[in-house]
Amino acid sequence: MFDLETRDDPLIVGLGSSPKAARPFVQRIASFSSLVVTEPSIGHWEIEGLTTHHGEETEILEAIDRAFASKPTLVTYNGTRHDLPVIRRRIMRHRRYKLDAALGAMHLPHLDLLTFPRVPAGGDRGSLQDRCAGLGIDAKTYLDGLDGRSRMVLKGEVDAVATFLLLIHELAALRIDGRVWAAGMRALEVAGRGEWAGKGHLSTLVAGGMRRRDLRGKPS
């Protein structure tokens, strides 16, 4: 699972102002957050780590290249239209053409949860936060009031974990097996007691993902 946070490129100053969404080609990568998860057997999840890189964009691009070098399956929310094209454009912007793993990300196995599962033509897919809210998971409000780099870093981490939460719900429904979701929640709980113990925003997010705790691990 990964998420990019983007900001205006300094070049935009000379191009005038307009809404961010209308100027995708003049956005720089401000942070890269990734949650590495493995599924050794069907429905069994292991969380290997959550990392965030921010600061110099060239260093972020190098971190992305290292993350993609193992040829993982990518899981994103709107990565097809946003994250992957942004990575490619920013590599070209800095002429870092030796970052072959990042440049080749378009060819990696990729599950974009914006379009998975398919919805009828004209159906509203919504934002990641909206999709999580529909599952009773608050992936937004506890970031309110924060700004600048701190909010950007927290949001990247929240979005990466929220993407995994959405994934295990969708796979549980696809496989018709609630144990898929329950095992994912257990993996998040383990991470919450260890590496994430001091990260309140993630603890709150994971707690919001827990529903009907008495049924964890039981088929449904």
C-alpha positions in Angstrom: 0.0 0.0 0.0 1.4 3.5 -0.8 0.3 7.1 -0.9 1.8 10.3 -2.2 1.2 13.7 -0.9 1.8 16.5 -3.4 2.4 20.2 -3.2 2.8 23.1 -5.7 6.0 23.0 -7.7 7.8 26.4 -7.4 7.3 26.8 -11.2 3.6 27.3 -10.6 4.4 30.8 -9.2 5.1 31.9 -12.7 2.1 30.3 -14.2 -0.6 31.9 -12.1 -2.9 30.4 -9.6 -5.6 27.8 -10.2 -7.1 24.8 -8.3 -4.6 22.0 -7.5 -6.7 19.5 -9.3 -6.5 21.5 -12.5 -2.7 21.6 -12.5 -1.5 18.1 -12.0 1.6 18.6 -14.2 3.0 21.3 -11.8 2.7 19.3 -8.6 5.8 18.0 -6.8 6.0 15.0 -4.5 6.1 16.1 -0.9 5.9 12.7 0.9 5.8 9.0 0.1 4.2 6.7 2.7 4.2 2.9 2.2 2.8 0.0 4.2 4.4 -3.3 3.4 2.1 -6.3 3.9 2.5 -9.9 2.9 0.0 -12.7 2.6 2.0 -15.9 3.1 -1.3 -17.9 2.8 -4.8 -17.0 1.8 -6.3 -14.7 4.4 -3.2 -14.6 6.6 -1.5 -11.2 6.8 1.8 -10.0 8.1 2.7 -6.3 8.3 6.4 -5.7 7.7 6.5 -2.0 8.3 5.2 1.5 7.6 7.6 4.1 6.4 7.3 7.8 5.3 9.8 9.8 3.3 9.6 13.6 3.0 11.9 16.4 2.3 14.0 16.7 -0.9 12.0 15.3 -3.8 15.0 13.6 -5.4 15.5 11.6 -2.2 11.8 10.7 -2.1 12.1 9.4 -5.7 15.1 7.3 -4.7 13.1 5.9 -1.8 10.2 5.0 -4.2 12.7 3.3 -6.5 14.1 1.2 -3.6 10.5 0.3 -2.5 9.6 -0.9 -6.0 12.8 -2.8 -6.7 11.4 -6.0 -5.3 8.5 -5.8 -7.8 5.7 -5.9 -5.3 2.0 -5.9 -6.0 1.0 -2.2 -5.6 -2.3 -1.4 -3.8 -3.5 2.2 -4.1 -6.5 4.4 -4.1 -6.6 6.3 -7.4 -3.0 5.4 -8.0 -3.7 4.7 -11.7 -4.8 8.3 -12.4 -2.7 10.1 -9.8 0.2 8.5 -8.0 1.9 6.5 -10.7 1.7 9.3 -13.4 3.1 11.8 -10.8 6.1 9.5 -10.0 6.9 9.2 -13.7 6.5 13.0 -14.4 8.7 13.9 -11.4 11.4 11.5 -12.5 11.4 13.2 -15.9 11.4 16.6 -14.1 14.7 15.8 -12.3 16.1 13.7 -15.2 16.6 10.7 -12.9 16.2 8.1 -15.6 18.3 5.5 -13.8 15.5 5.0 -11.3 14.3 2.1 -13.4 12.2 0.4 -10.8 10.1 3.6 -10.2 9.9 4.3 -13.9 8.7 0.8 -14.5 6.0 1.0 -11.8 3.3 1.2 -14.5 4.1 -2.4 -15.4 3.9 -3.8 -11.8 0.8 -5.8 -10.7 -1.5 -3.1 -9.3 -4.8 -3.1 -7.5 -6.4 0.3 -7.6 -9.2 0.3 -5.0 -10.8 3.4 -6.6 -12.1 1.1 -9.4 -12.2 -2.2 -7.4 -14.7 -3.6 -7.3 -16.2 -2.4 -10.5 -19.3 -0.2 -10.1 -22.1 0.3 -12.6 -21.5 3.1 -15.2 -22.1 6.4 -13.6 -21.7 5.0 -10.1 -20.1 7.3 -7.5 -16.8 5.8 -6.3 -16.1 8.6 -3.7 -12.9 9.4 -1.9 -10.8 7.1 0.2 -12.1 8.9 3.3 -15.7 8.5 2.1 -15.3 4.8 1.4 -13.8 4.3 4.9 -16.6 6.4 6.5 -19.1 4.1 4.9 -17.4 1.2 6.8 -17.6 3.1 10.1 -13.9 4.1 9.9 -12.9 7.7 10.5 -9.9 8.4 8.3 -10.1 12.2 8.3 -11.4 14.2 11.2 -8.6 13.6 13.7 -6.3 15.3 11.2 -8.4 18.5 11.3 -6.6 21.5 12.7 -3.2 20.3 11.6 -1.3 22.0 8.8 2.0 22.1 7.1 4.5 19.2 7.0 3.1 17.5 10.2 -0.4 17.1 8.7 1.1 16.0 5.3 3.2 13.2 7.0 0.3 12.0 9.2 -2.1 12.0 6.3 0.2 9.9 4.1 0.5 7.3 6.9 -3.2 7.4 7.6 -4.1 6.9 3.9 -1.6 4.0 3.5 -3.2 2.2 6.5 -6.7 3.2 5.4 -6.0 1.6 2.0 -5.2 -1.7 3.7 -8.4 -1.4 5.8 -10.4 -1.0 2.7 -8.6 -3.8 1.0 -9.3 -6.4 3.6 -13.0 -5.4 3.7 -13.3 -5.7 -0.1 -11.4 -9.1 -0.2 -13.5 -10.5 2.6 -16.6 -9.7 0.6 -15.0 -11.0 -2.6 -13.9 -14.2 -1.0 -17.1 -14.4 1.1 -15.0 -15.0 4.2 -14.9 -12.7 7.2 -11.7 -14.3 8.4 -9.8 -12.4 5.7 -10.9 -9.1 7.4 -10.4 -10.5 10.9 -6.8 -11.6 10.2 -6.0 -8.2 8.7 -7.3 -6.5 11.8 -5.2 -8.8 14.0 -2.1 -7.9 12.0 -2.9 -4.2 12.5 -3.4 -4.8 16.2 0.1 -6.4 16.5 1.6 -3.4 14.7 -0.3 -1.0 16.9 1.2 -2.6 20.0 4.7 -2.5 18.7 6.0 -0.2 16.0 3.0 2.2 16.0 2.5 2.4 19.8 3.4 6.1 19.9 1.4 7.0 16.8 -2.0 8.1 18.1 -3.4 8.8 14.7 -2.8 5.2 13.6 -4.1 3.8 16.9 -7.3 5.8 16.5 -7.7 4.6 12.9 -7.2 1.0 13.7 -9.6 1.2 16.7 -12.2 2.6 14.3 -11.7 -0.4 12.0 -12.6 -2.8 14.7 -16.2 -3.9 14.6 -17.9 -6.8 16.3 -14.7 -7.9 18.1 -16.5 -11.1 19.3 -16.5 -12.4 15.8 -12.8 -12.0 15.0 -11.3 -15.1 13.6 -14.7 -16.8 13.1 -16.1 -17.5 9.6 -19.0 -15.3 8.6 
